[in-house]
Amino acid sequence: MLESQKINEISNKIKEIVNSSPLADVEKNINALLKSAFTKMELVTREEFDVQAEVLRKTREKLEMLESKLAELEASQKS
């Protein structure tokens, strides 16, 4: 996955090319092309990733708690 700095570097190089080019709409087209490519790669923002990581952490905690309760119930039925 491309890092943010690399993406910015690519974008800046493209802007330099566009600024020296007579084509005014090239920048818009390139930005749309890049956004489309990133969407197809299904990239998510850091914020979205962190939210999902927190949801997963809480779900794991709940699962562990339920497994522990189940083990206690099974142990009490055997006695």
TORLUM-504159 format. One record per residue: residue number from 1; residue in three letters; x, y, z of N, C-alpha, C in turn. Coordinates in Angstrom, 2 decimals, padded with zeros to 5 digits. Each point is the difference from the previous one (the first is absolute). Layout:
REM TORLUM-504159
{atom NUM 'ALA' {X Y Z} {X Y Z} {X Y Z}}
...
REM end
This chain:
REM TORLUM-504159
{atom 1 'MET' {000.85 -001.18 000.00} {-000.85 001.18 000.00} {000.89 001.23 000.00}}
{atom 2 'LEU' {-000.36 000.99 -000.78} {000.77 001.23 -000.10} {-000.15 000.83 001.26}}
{atom 3 'GLU' {001.10 000.56 000.45} {-000.06 000.86 001.17} {-000.46 001.40 -000.41}}
{atom 4 'SER' {-000.52 000.74 000.95} {-000.52 001.34 -000.26} {001.07 000.91 -000.61}}
{atom 5 'GLN' {001.22 -000.11 000.48} {001.08 000.84 -000.52} {000.25 -000.32 -001.47}}
{atom 6 'LYS' {-000.02 -001.28 -000.35} {000.22 -000.39 -001.40} {-001.14 000.51 -000.88}}
{atom 7 'ILE' {-001.22 -000.09 000.51} {-001.16 000.49 -000.75} {000.14 001.50 -000.24}}
{atom 8 'ASN' {000.38 000.73 001.03} {000.19 001.45 -000.14} {001.12 000.31 -000.99}}
{atom 9 'GLU' {001.06 -000.80 000.06} {001.12 000.21 -000.92} {-000.44 -000.22 -001.45}}
{atom 10 'ILE' {-000.76 -001.06 -000.24} {-000.52 -000.27 -001.35} {-000.91 001.15 -000.44}}
{atom 11 'SER' {-000.89 000.41 000.90} {-000.92 001.09 -000.32} {000.74 001.28 -000.34}}
{atom 12 'ASN' {001.02 000.32 000.78} {000.78 001.22 -000.26} {000.73 -000.06 -001.34}}
{atom 13 'LYS' {000.54 -001.16 -000.35} {000.67 -000.15 -001.28} {-000.99 000.17 -001.15}}
{atom 14 'ILE' {-001.18 -000.56 000.18} {-001.04 000.15 -001.03} {-000.39 001.46 -000.14}}
{atom 15 'LYS' {-000.14 000.70 001.13} {-000.34 001.43 -000.05} {001.06 000.80 -000.73}}
{atom 16 'GLU' {001.27 -000.34 000.22} {001.08 000.69 -000.70} {-000.13 -000.18 -001.51}}
{atom 17 'ILE' {-000.31 -001.21 -000.40} {-000.16 -000.29 -001.43} {-001.18 000.78 -000.56}}
{atom 18 'VAL' {-001.09 000.02 000.75} {-001.21 000.70 -000.45} {000.26 001.49 -000.12}}
{atom 19 'ASN' {000.71 000.57 000.97} {000.26 001.44 -000.03} {000.82 000.40 -001.22}}
{atom 20 'SER' {000.84 -000.89 -000.46} {000.81 000.32 -001.19} {-000.71 -000.40 -001.29}}
{atom 21 'SER' {-001.18 -000.58 000.12} {-000.75 -000.44 -001.17} {-001.11 000.99 -000.34}}
{atom 22 'PRO' {-000.32 000.15 -001.28} {-001.09 000.91 -000.38} {-001.39 -000.57 000.26}}
{atom 23 'LEU' {-000.08 -001.25 000.37} {-001.30 -000.62 000.21} {-000.53 000.33 001.40}}
{atom 24 'ALA' {-001.06 000.78 000.08} {-000.52 000.47 001.28} {-000.76 -001.09 000.75}}
{atom 25 'ASP' {-000.63 -000.91 -000.70} {-000.83 -001.01 000.66} {000.76 -001.26 000.40}}
{atom 26 'VAL' {001.26 -000.05 -000.30} {000.78 -001.21 000.29} {000.03 -000.28 001.49}}
{atom 27 'GLU' {000.19 001.03 000.81} {000.09 -000.20 001.45} {-001.28 -000.61 000.55}}
{atom 28 'LYS' {-001.14 000.51 -000.44} {-001.28 -000.55 000.45} {-000.14 -001.46 -000.42}}
{atom 29 'ASN' {000.39 -000.29 -001.21} {-000.10 -001.37 -000.50} {000.93 -000.94 000.75}}
{atom 30 'ILE' {001.20 000.46 000.30} {000.96 -000.84 000.73} {-000.49 -000.24 001.42}}
{atom 31 'ASN' {-000.51 001.06 000.64} {-000.52 -000.17 001.36} {-001.16 -000.99 000.02}}
{atom 32 'ALA' {-000.88 000.09 -000.98} {-001.12 -000.93 -000.08} {000.50 -001.41 -000.24}}
{atom 33 'LEU' {001.02 -000.14 -000.85} {000.58 -001.31 -000.27} {000.63 -000.60 001.25}}
{atom 34 'LEU' {000.75 000.82 000.75} {000.63 -000.49 001.24} {-001.05 -000.39 001.03}}
{atom 35 'LYS' {-001.03 000.82 000.17} {-001.05 -000.32 000.96} {-000.69 -001.30 -000.39}}
{atom 36 'SER' {-000.23 -000.18 -001.27} {-000.63 -001.22 -000.49} {000.89 -001.22 000.29}}
{atom 37 'ALA' {001.28 000.15 -000.26} {000.94 -001.11 000.25} {000.05 -000.34 001.48}}
{atom 38 'PHE' {000.03 001.01 000.87} {000.05 -000.25 001.43} {-001.30 -000.64 000.49}}
{atom 39 'THR' {-001.12 000.40 -000.58} {-001.28 -000.60 000.37} {-000.02 -001.47 -000.39}}
{atom 40 'LYS' {000.50 -000.30 -001.18} {000.04 -001.40 -000.44} {000.91 -000.84 000.88}}
{atom 41 'MET' {001.03 000.62 000.57} {000.90 -000.73 000.90} {-000.62 -000.16 001.38}}
{atom 42 'GLU' {-001.17 000.57 000.20} {-000.76 -000.10 001.25} {000.82 000.46 001.21}}
{atom 43 'LEU' {000.68 001.13 -000.16} {000.76 000.58 001.10} {-000.96 000.65 000.98}}
{atom 44 'VAL' {000.35 -000.02 001.27} {-000.80 000.67 001.02} {000.88 001.02 000.71}}
{atom 45 'THR' {-000.66 000.97 000.63} {000.75 001.00 000.74} {000.50 -000.61 001.31}}
{atom 46 'ARG' {000.97 000.65 000.58} {000.55 -000.46 001.28} {-001.10 000.01 001.06}}
{atom 47 'GLU' {-000.85 001.03 -000.04} {-001.10 000.11 000.97} {-000.94 -001.19 -000.11}}
{atom 48 'GLU' {-000.38 -000.37 -001.23} {-000.88 -001.16 -000.19} {000.66 -001.27 000.51}}
{atom 49 'PHE' {001.30 -000.15 -000.29} {000.74 -001.18 000.46} {000.01 -000.06 001.52}}
{atom 50 'ASP' {000.27 001.13 000.66} {000.05 000.03 001.46} {-001.36 -000.33 000.61}}
{atom 51 'VAL' {-001.08 000.50 -000.59} {-001.35 -000.29 000.50} {-000.27 -001.50 -000.10}}
{atom 52 'GLN' {000.32 -000.60 -001.13} {-000.24 -001.43 -000.18} {000.88 -000.84 000.93}}
{atom 53 'ALA' {001.24 000.45 000.23} {000.89 -000.71 000.92} {-000.58 000.02 001.42}}
{atom 54 'GLU' {-000.58 001.12 000.41} {-000.61 000.11 001.32} {-001.23 -000.90 000.11}}
{atom 55 'VAL' {-000.81 -000.04 -001.04} {-001.18 -000.88 -000.01} {000.46 -001.45 000.14}}
{atom 56 'LEU' {001.04 -000.37 -000.73} {000.52 -001.36 000.08} {000.53 -000.32 001.39}}
{atom 57 'ARG' {000.71 000.96 000.61} {000.53 -000.21 001.36} {-001.13 -000.26 000.99}}
{atom 58 'LYS' {-001.05 000.81 -000.07} {-001.14 -000.16 000.92} {-000.70 -001.33 -000.25}}
{atom 59 'THR' {-000.12 -000.38 -001.25} {-000.65 -001.27 -000.34} {000.80 -001.17 000.55}}
{atom 60 'ARG' {001.31 000.06 -000.11} {000.85 -001.06 000.55} {-000.15 -000.10 001.52}}
{atom 61 'GLU' {-000.04 001.16 000.67} {-000.18 000.00 001.46} {-001.32 -000.66 000.38}}
{atom 62 'LYS' {-001.06 000.34 -000.72} {-001.31 -000.56 000.28} {-000.02 -001.51 -000.25}}
{atom 63 'LEU' {000.65 -000.43 -001.08} {000.08 -001.42 -000.30} {000.74 -000.75 001.10}}
{atom 64 'GLU' {001.11 000.55 000.45} {000.76 -000.63 001.08} {-000.84 -000.10 001.27}}
{atom 65 'MET' {-000.77 001.05 000.31} {-000.85 -000.02 001.18} {-001.07 -001.08 -000.14}}
{atom 66 'LEU' {-000.62 -000.10 -001.16} {-001.04 -001.01 -000.22} {000.58 -001.41 000.03}}
{atom 67 'GLU' {001.19 -000.20 -000.54} {000.63 -001.31 000.07} {000.29 -000.39 001.44}}
{atom 68 'SER' {000.43 000.98 000.79} {000.28 -000.27 001.42} {-001.28 -000.39 000.74}}
{atom 69 'LYS' {-001.09 000.72 -000.24} {-001.28 -000.32 000.64} {-000.49 -001.37 -000.43}}
{atom 70 'LEU' {000.16 -000.32 -001.27} {-000.41 -001.31 -000.50} {000.80 -001.11 000.68}}
{atom 71 'ALA' {001.28 000.21 000.15} {000.85 -000.99 000.66} {-000.44 -000.19 001.45}}
{atom 72 'GLU' {-000.37 001.10 000.69} {-000.48 -000.10 001.37} {-001.30 -000.79 000.07}}
{atom 73 'LEU' {-000.91 000.29 -000.92} {-001.28 -000.71 -000.01} {000.19 -001.49 -000.29}}
{atom 74 'GLU' {000.88 -000.32 -000.93} {000.26 -001.41 -000.31} {000.62 -000.70 001.19}}
{atom 75 'ALA' {000.90 000.69 000.71} {000.65 -000.60 001.18} {-001.01 -000.21 001.11}}
{atom 76 'SER' {-000.93 000.94 000.18} {-000.99 -000.15 001.06} {-001.01 -001.10 -000.30}}
{atom 77 'GLN' {-000.27 -000.27 -001.26} {-000.94 -001.09 -000.36} {000.65 -001.36 000.20}}
{atom 78 'LYS' {001.29 -000.10 -000.14} {000.71 -001.27 000.16} {000.07 -000.38 001.48}}
{atom 79 'SER' {-000.08 000.95 000.88} {000.15 -000.26 001.44} {-001.24 -000.61 000.60}}
REM end
